[in-house]
Amino acid sequence: MPDLILYVGNKNYSSWSFRPWIALEAAGIPFRDELIPFDFPAGNPEIRKVSPTGRVPVLQHGDVRVWESLAIIEYVAELFPEAGLWPADRAARARARAYAMEMLSGFRALRGACPMNIRRDRKPIDLPEGVMADVARIGTIWKEALAASGGPFLFGAFTAADAMFAPVVNRLETYCLTEDPAILAYMARMKAHPAWQKWQEAALAEPWIVPEDEA
């Protein structure tokens, strides 16, 4: 099988890169990542060499190129069905995909006001309308899933659903957006995962600062 190459952006900021990266890493799927930093005011022209959209992440698998985070996860789940990227139970798998799609298409207020920033000190900011409604809905999703599965992750074992929400864990902590004990406990388990720790270590070592992603 050809090597899987995942092209990602800055690990400190690139939430959409983080999602497939942590999904593959947590599942033990062999791949290598290639970082293309967006450290230029108009973006890095190198991204266009690998991405038809000019954005990351992009997965290269031989002659196959897949872009968009969730599409990458789905493609790899088909390549490695034994890896458990999605729950084995059909009903649980449907819920996990619904949650993932909700993350993909929603929570725009939170994502716009509170960019992922691994290096940022924990500190609240003035929040525009809609952010706390997004936080409340995310809390409902997480507690609903954890109650049904028993944890420690949303569907018991770590799955693509956890990966899709991973950048939100950083946002809720960094901008001090929740005091809910159940949510904080889930966030602590996510941050303790070896895959999270590996990404965080690389993010903290990066030299680039992107002003528009510094809330």
C-alpha positions as CSV (number, residue, x, y, z in Angstrom):
1,M,0.0,0.0,0.0
2,P,1.4,3.5,-0.8
3,D,2.3,5.7,2.1
4,L,-0.3,8.0,3.6
5,I,1.0,11.6,3.6
6,L,-1.1,14.2,5.5
7,Y,-0.3,17.8,4.7
8,V,-1.1,20.1,7.6
9,G,-0.9,23.7,8.6
10,N,0.6,25.3,11.7
11,K,-0.1,22.9,14.6
12,N,-0.6,25.8,16.9
13,Y,-3.5,27.2,14.9
14,S,-4.8,24.8,12.3
15,S,-7.9,23.3,13.8
16,W,-8.9,21.6,10.6
17,S,-5.5,19.9,10.3
18,F,-5.7,18.8,13.9
19,R,-8.9,16.8,13.3
20,P,-7.7,14.2,10.8
21,W,-4.2,14.2,12.3
22,I,-5.4,13.2,15.8
23,A,-7.9,10.7,14.4
24,L,-5.2,8.8,12.5
25,E,-2.7,9.1,15.3
26,A,-5.0,7.9,18.0
27,A,-6.1,5.0,15.8
28,G,-2.6,3.9,15.2
29,I,-2.8,4.3,11.5
30,P,0.6,4.6,9.8
31,F,1.1,8.0,8.1
32,R,3.5,10.9,8.0
33,D,2.7,14.5,8.2
34,E,4.2,17.3,6.1
35,L,3.8,20.8,7.6
36,I,3.2,23.7,5.3
37,P,3.2,26.8,7.5
38,F,0.8,29.6,6.7
39,D,3.3,32.3,7.8
40,F,2.8,34.7,4.9
41,P,0.2,37.6,4.8
42,A,-1.4,36.2,1.7
43,G,-1.0,32.5,2.6
44,N,1.8,30.1,1.6
45,P,1.9,29.5,-2.1
46,E,3.4,26.0,-1.4
47,I,-0.1,24.9,-0.3
48,R,-1.3,25.2,-3.9
49,K,1.1,22.6,-5.0
50,V,-0.7,19.9,-3.0
51,S,-4.2,21.3,-2.4
52,P,-6.8,22.1,-5.1
53,T,-8.5,24.5,-2.7
54,G,-5.3,26.3,-1.5
55,R,-6.1,25.1,2.1
56,V,-5.0,22.3,4.4
57,P,-5.4,19.5,5.4
58,V,-4.8,17.3,2.3
59,L,-4.2,13.6,2.3
60,Q,-2.0,12.0,-0.4
61,H,-2.3,8.3,-0.9
62,G,-0.5,7.2,-4.1
63,D,-2.4,8.9,-6.9
64,V,-5.4,9.6,-4.7
65,R,-5.7,13.1,-3.2
66,V,-8.3,13.9,-0.6
67,W,-9.0,17.3,1.0
68,E,-11.4,18.4,3.7
69,S,-11.0,17.0,7.2
70,L,-14.1,14.8,7.4
71,A,-13.5,13.4,3.9
72,I,-10.0,12.4,4.9
73,I,-11.3,10.6,8.0
74,E,-13.9,8.8,6.0
75,Y,-11.4,7.7,3.3
76,V,-8.9,6.4,5.9
77,A,-11.8,4.6,7.7
78,E,-12.5,2.7,4.5
79,L,-8.8,1.9,4.1
80,F,-8.5,0.6,7.7
81,P,-11.9,-0.7,8.8
82,E,-10.3,-2.5,11.7
83,A,-8.9,0.7,13.2
84,G,-12.3,1.7,14.8
85,L,-12.3,5.3,13.5
86,W,-16.1,5.1,13.8
87,P,-18.2,3.2,16.4
88,A,-18.9,-0.4,15.5
89,D,-22.6,-0.2,16.4
90,R,-24.7,1.2,13.5
91,A,-26.9,3.5,15.5
92,A,-23.9,4.8,17.5
93,R,-22.0,5.3,14.2
94,A,-24.9,7.3,12.8
95,R,-24.9,9.6,15.8
96,A,-21.2,10.0,15.7
97,R,-21.4,11.0,12.0
98,A,-24.3,13.4,12.8
99,Y,-22.2,15.1,15.5
100,A,-19.2,15.3,13.2
101,M,-21.3,16.9,10.5
102,E,-22.8,19.4,13.0
103,M,-19.2,20.3,14.0
104,L,-18.3,20.6,10.3
105,S,-21.1,23.0,9.4
106,G,-22.0,24.7,12.6
107,F,-20.7,26.6,15.7
108,R,-19.6,29.5,13.5
109,A,-19.8,32.1,16.3
110,L,-17.4,30.1,18.5
111,R,-15.0,29.3,15.7
112,G,-15.0,32.9,14.5
113,A,-14.4,34.5,17.8
114,C,-12.2,32.0,19.5
115,P,-9.5,30.5,17.1
116,M,-7.6,27.5,18.2
117,N,-4.4,28.5,19.8
118,I,-2.4,25.9,21.7
119,R,0.2,28.5,22.9
120,R,-2.2,31.1,24.2
121,D,-2.5,31.7,28.0
122,R,-5.9,30.9,29.5
123,K,-7.8,34.2,29.5
124,P,-11.3,35.2,28.7
125,I,-12.2,37.7,25.9
126,D,-15.3,39.8,25.1
127,L,-17.6,37.4,23.3
128,P,-20.0,38.3,20.5
129,E,-23.5,37.1,20.4
130,G,-23.9,33.4,19.7
131,V,-20.7,32.0,21.2
132,M,-22.2,30.8,24.5
133,A,-25.2,29.3,22.6
134,D,-22.6,27.3,20.6
135,V,-20.9,26.3,23.8
136,A,-24.2,25.1,25.4
137,R,-25.0,23.0,22.4
138,I,-21.5,21.4,22.4
139,G,-21.9,20.6,26.1
140,T,-25.2,19.0,25.4
141,I,-23.7,16.8,22.7
142,W,-20.8,15.7,24.8
143,K,-22.8,14.9,27.9
144,E,-25.5,13.1,25.8
145,A,-22.8,10.9,24.2
146,L,-20.9,10.3,27.4
147,A,-24.1,9.3,29.2
148,A,-25.0,6.8,26.5
149,S,-21.5,5.3,26.1
150,G,-20.2,5.5,29.7
151,G,-17.0,7.2,28.4
152,P,-14.2,7.8,28.7
153,F,-14.6,9.3,25.2
154,L,-17.8,10.2,23.4
155,F,-18.5,6.7,22.2
156,G,-16.4,4.8,24.7
157,A,-13.1,4.4,22.8
158,F,-11.6,7.4,21.0
159,T,-13.3,7.8,17.6
160,A,-13.6,10.3,14.8
161,A,-16.3,12.1,16.7
162,D,-13.7,13.0,19.4
163,A,-11.3,14.0,16.7
164,M,-13.8,16.4,15.1
165,F,-14.3,18.1,18.4
166,A,-10.7,18.1,19.5
167,P,-10.0,21.8,18.6
168,V,-13.1,22.8,20.6
169,V,-11.5,21.4,23.7
170,N,-8.7,23.9,23.3
171,R,-11.1,26.7,22.6
172,L,-13.2,26.0,25.7
173,E,-10.1,25.9,27.9
174,T,-8.1,28.7,26.4
175,Y,-11.0,31.2,26.5
176,C,-12.4,30.0,29.8
177,L,-15.8,29.1,28.3
178,T,-17.0,26.4,30.7
179,E,-17.1,25.5,34.4
180,D,-19.2,22.4,34.0
181,P,-17.4,19.6,35.9
182,A,-18.5,16.9,33.4
183,I,-17.2,18.9,30.4
184,L,-14.0,19.8,32.2
185,A,-13.4,16.1,33.0
186,Y,-13.9,15.1,29.3
187,M,-11.6,17.9,28.3
188,A,-8.9,16.6,30.7
189,R,-9.1,13.1,29.3
190,M,-8.8,14.4,25.7
191,K,-5.7,16.5,26.7
192,A,-4.1,13.5,28.4
193,H,-4.4,11.3,25.3
194,P,-0.9,10.5,23.8
195,A,-2.0,11.8,20.4
196,W,-3.0,15.1,21.8
197,Q,0.2,15.4,23.8
198,K,2.3,14.7,20.6
199,W,0.4,17.4,18.6
200,Q,0.7,19.9,21.5
201,E,4.5,19.3,21.9
202,A,5.0,20.2,18.2
203,A,2.7,23.2,18.4
204,L,4.5,24.7,21.3
205,A,7.8,24.4,19.5
206,E,6.6,26.3,16.4
207,P,8.2,29.7,15.8
208,W,5.4,31.3,13.7
209,I,2.9,33.9,15.0
210,V,-0.1,34.6,12.8
211,P,-1.6,37.9,14.0
212,E,-5.1,37.2,12.6
213,D,-5.3,34.0,14.7
214,E,-4.3,35.7,17.9
215,A,-7.6,36.7,19.5
